[in-house]
Amino acid sequence: MQHLVDTNNFSDVQIAQLLHDAKTFKAQHPPQLLRDKLLITLFFEASTRTRSSFEVAAKRLGAAVVHLDPSKSSSSKGESLEDTFANLCAMEPDGVIIRHSENETPRLLADMQMTSVINAGAGNYAHPTQALLDLFTLVEHFDGDVKGKTIAIVGDIVSSRVASSGIRLLTRMGMNVILVAPKPFMPESDLPQFEKLEDVIEKVDVIMSLRAQLERHASAIFDDYAAYAKHYCIDHDRLGDRNILVLHPGPVMRNIDISDAMLQDPRCKVLEQVKNGVYMRMAILKLLLLDS
Ligand code: CP
């Protein structure tokens, strides 16, 4: 039984297979490879993209999907997470897709070895399917080779599971990763760190903008996000005509993370990332449920 807690669960050969399958599925919609499979989604935190992307991916491959809304489940009567998970597993799903605020939850459930566990985002530690769909978007843009390309991750890096998983995967793939953030948003890291985007903009091929995750801050870090935006919003004044790809995992705080105009710019691939997410999640489900 294979799980996806973080991308280090996949070998280099498996990551190459995922990129190949995602590209193939994007070129031609696949047959219903998972017709006899059943998945359960269990999201303890809000989601627009990841949950619906998994459902679309599973259904496009012919799998059935059941969603349990934790706010209406017996969690509200005091049932433990482990008991909720064990009861769902007693219904014999082929996998459980989980999002949770605690970093360790997907690992803890995977260790129970009851069904394949797929991490759809855990705390500020890991969001492996986002990292893989971002890699797919980058590989597609750079015609297959991201080695040696430089990406600046900009914004609330310390709160971001997208950044955590992305840093681990993109450095493994040979990319140079630079962190750009004001001090309160900067994690401890051996990677190059800068407070101003202007200091690195001439050497980056990609900017990954991140949302300030206000819901994860114990108290307000900035009184005024318009002042923050003056330094970190990705807009035409800042980018000029440079050939830089702009990514963001969503949700985008418009005109704080990325300007309205830049969201319309062909260099900005936010909706392409969402589209690619479906194909990458199809590839991930195929690998976990059929090929492992
Ligand atoms: N990128 C991402 O995880 O978005 P959602 O929170 O909407 O799933």
Residues whose N, C-alpha, C, O or C-beta is under 5 A from the ligand:
A	BS01	CP	A46 S47 T48 R49 T50 R51 P249 G250 P251
